[in-house]
Amino acid sequence: MTVNRIGFGAMRLTGSALGAPSDRDRVIGLLRRAVELGVNHIDTAAFYFSPLRSANELINRALAPYPDDLVIATKVGPGRDPAGDWLPLARPDQLRGQVEENLRQLGRDHLDVVNLRQHGLDSIAEHFGALAELRDAGLIRHLGISNVRPQHLAQAQAIAPVVCVQNAYGIANRISDKTLRTCGEQGIAFVPFYSIAGDGREAGGVADNDAVLAIARQHGATPAQVRIAWTLSRGPHVLAIPGTGNPDHLVENVAAGALRLSADELASLE
Ligand SMILES: NC(=O)c1ccc[n+]([C@@H]2O[C@H](COP(=O)([O-])OP(=O)(O)OC[C@H]3O[C@@H](n4cnc5c(N)ncnc54)[C@H](OP(=O)(O)O)[C@@H]3O)[C@@H](O)[C@H]2O)c1
């Protein structure tokens, strides 16, 4: 599947980090605008919900019947109970239920991409094997992995092809540099998250940084745009899934796909 490099992360659709629900019409409009602007890769999860909103339900409402070229990637492994409290990582035998939950909420008979989002596992083989069986059964087209270390990629590849790796990564978070390079060598998409939010993580925000601010000024761009452009500069296999509930930020983020940083600017950010 070929996707444009600027995709969209759905985690910010459901409300603010402090829990205020999003404006439903505004975020449905934002999703439709994203597709109009050329976004054809949306990252979501059944566990992206707030007391009044579900990211998958909003995507379904805004975009179904889905355009043929739209790739919706979702994640399984983590889960939340109906009150929103986090559950322990799913056991392998619980992954089918999570896949079916995504199918139901998105209103699809298959999922384009499912990432196993691991946490704390030395080996992901058993979990990834369970997803590979669901792929063989036709519920999933392609598999990815998330929040992984280099050994996890090899473990998964021994079981089934991996099309993408989704890890936290950005100018100030280079822990996954080696994994990013390995993905490039093997033709696997590397999909960073928190590439704008950085240390802000769930709380969001864009941290100030002198080099980022100076380069943004030179280009008449915003710091967020510089951060996106920097991640894309890390290799042609790197995609972006910036998350926003703000329609103006969406436009800026898509435009960042055309921002090219010079060698001097990249060196200064390094
Ligand atoms: N696999 C995983 O474990 C995992 C973990 C976290 C996230 N994700 C995925 O990755 C996506 C991206 O991560 P993220 O949404 O946490 O972080 P992000 O894209 O790095 O940053 C989002 C934060 O930056 C703000 N922002 C976005 N565009 C902006 C702009 N142009 N100017 C100023 N501020 C801007 C957003 O606020 P506004 O809403 O106000 O724009 C939000 O606070 C998520 O949406 C989700 O799909 C995956």
The ligand as an ORCA input file, in Angstrom:
! r2SCAN-3c Opt
* xyz 0 1
  N       1.879      3.709     19.241
  C       1.774      4.443     20.317
  O       2.113      3.999     21.419
  C       1.276      5.845     20.219
  C       1.375      6.683     21.344
  C       0.923      7.990     21.216
  C       0.396      8.433     20.025
  N       0.300      7.591     18.957
  C      -0.250      8.063     17.664
  O       0.625      9.047     17.162
  C      -0.121     10.239     16.863
  C       0.781     11.441     17.091
  O       1.075     11.536     18.464
  P       0.446     12.719     19.359
  O      -0.836     13.161     18.779
  O       0.469     12.250     20.765
  O       1.585     13.777     19.343
  P       2.159     14.798     18.238
  O       1.525     14.640     16.929
  O       3.615     14.704     18.366
  O       1.707     16.176     18.900
  C       0.370     16.454     19.175
  C       0.329     17.656     20.091
  O       0.865     18.771     19.391
  C      -0.160     19.720     19.137
  N      -0.048     20.110     17.716
  C      -0.300     19.362     16.612
  N      -0.065     20.087     15.501
  C       0.347     21.302     15.912
  C       0.718     22.482     15.237
  N       0.742     22.563     13.897
  N       1.087     23.559     15.992
  C       1.072     23.508     17.340
  N       0.716     22.423     18.023
  C       0.360     21.325     17.332
  C      -1.474     19.040     19.441
  O      -2.396     19.951     20.000
  P      -3.667     20.491     19.126
  O      -4.695     19.409     19.163
  O      -4.034     21.717     19.874
  O      -3.168     20.776     17.747
  C      -1.065     18.020     20.498
  O      -1.005     18.629     21.776
  C      -1.326     10.165     17.808
  O      -2.364     11.026     17.400
  C      -1.644      8.702     17.756
  O      -2.408      8.389     16.598
  C       0.760      6.322     19.032
*
